Structure formats: C-alpha cells, structure tokens
Amino acid sequence: MNFLRSMVSRVPAAILVLDWLISVACATAEPAPNSARDLANRLSELQDGTSYTRLRLEVKQPGDTTRVMLQLQIKERRTKDVADVIYQVLWPKERKGEAVLLHKPNGGPAAGSLFMPPDRLINLNASQTSDSLFGSDLSYQDVIENFFAWENQTLVGNDVVNRVNCLILESRPGKAESSTYASVRSWIDPRRFVPLRVEKYMPGGRLARRIDTTRVAADDRGRFIPAGLTVRGLRTDSFTELDGSTIKHGMAYANADFSPEGLREISPPHSAAD
C-alpha cells in the first residue's frame, strides 16, 4: 500500500498500498547499499513494470472485531515517469465491482476515478487523494505514491524490528514533488531489502500512518516482499490488515485497461507470455 504499490501495489498486501501499495526486495546475493540514495533507488526501481495481485483487506476495531472484509484484485503498471493502479472489489457479492483507478505522473499530483456498479463514475482530484481507500486506514495516496523516488533520501539510524537489524531511511519530497506527507521513515531489512515498518509524517511532525510488515514471503520471481501488513492511521477506532495470496508480474496490459471504461472489467489479466 504506498507501501502499498510503495507497498500497497507491488505486494500481495499494497502494494500496496502503498502503494505502501509496495516496495519489494532483491535476494540475499545483492551487495549492501553504499548510500541512502543507492538504497532508495534499488527499492524504487524494483517497483517498475506490471503486476497483478489478489489480497484480503480487513478493517478491524480494537479487540480484533472485523468491521469490513474485502477480497481485492490490483492491476498495476509503473515506470519512472508514471504510475497507474486499479483496485477492484471481488467479494462480498453486494460490493463486487466497486473500483478505483489512480494515475500519477512522476513528481505530480495523483488523480483518478471511482466506479460504483452498475454505472456510477466519480472523478477524483488531487485534493481527494488523502481520502480513505474502501473505508480502510489507507488513503488513495498511500497506494499510488512511491516515496523511494523522492529527491531527498537520508539514512538516519539503525533499529531492531522483529529481531531484525534495520537501516532507517528517511524520504522527503523535493520542491517539485507533490505529496501531503512531509516525510516518510522506512525500517529496511538490508539483507532481504524489505521494509519492515513505514511511518508517514505530516508537516509539523505529526505521525499520520504506521505500516508494519507482519509476514514476508517470496514472490513469483523469487524476491522477498511484505506479504502481510497492519496499518494504523489517525483513527483510534480502527486498524487495517492486508494479507496477499497471489502476485504475478509481466502482465499484458493495454492503455484501455487503465481507463474509466476499464474499471468495469474485473476478469484477471493475461501475462505477457500467454
């Protein structure tokens, strides 16, 4: 989620969304990063390409009571210049077909469309990207934004998360980059290149979201990814859990797939090899 797609989109979880949407990692044979920019570039570049993800999203109350449970599919394509993401509800039946399309040029604001079956289409502008994704503790911005591509990247320390020694990478947008967040801190497992924790801060230093990786798995290319996530935002009456079941890369998407008309199509896509 982005964690997703920075984690929310590339992971069977956000991909993220986050897209905490999602940041994926290389295998252990990769050499250690030489600098903050080197580390951020690796995490950013690994998001490029096309992918298809299925996951479960649950919005829970303290005490672990489930308020919302959705089965989702995510269609995504990313380059250094632009990102396109579609989130679609597959289950429950009464919400099947609900969808959101997000488009974000590099450095520019995100925009998109909401689709409510059978034929209601709502345009989203940049001021609405901080709104909630399907009532969860993730925002639209979280699943489309790639903060590892921001201009300013700094290593600010070390910390232990889940018994793993992590590098803490702080990302800040440059003057030409659009985000409601002033900074993002990521706790990176330097062996597997997986973000084990992400904290997003508003101007003034207020913590807006905390995303913890609860499960790490290998994807279809053998790379480690955050496959389970817990998201906590400003609301005290809920938190969100995401758990991925499927992720495939190298999908044969067309431009029409990432259009308002494409939101009506909920069939799984074909891979480029098909």
Secondary structure, DSSP 8 states (H G I E B T S, - for coil): ---BBTBEETSSS-EBSSSBBB-----TTS---SSHHHHHHHHHHTT-EEEEEEEEEEEEETTTEEEEEEEEEEEEEE-SSEEEEEEEEEESGGGTT-EEEEEEETTS--EEEEEETTTEEEEE-GGGTTSBSTTSS-BHHHHH--GGGSSEEEEEEEEEETTEEEEEEEEE--TT---S-SEEEEEEETTTTEEEEEEEE-TTS-EEEEEEEEEEEE-TTS-EEEEEEEEE-S-SS-EEEEEEEEEEE-B---GGGGSTGGGG--S---BTT-
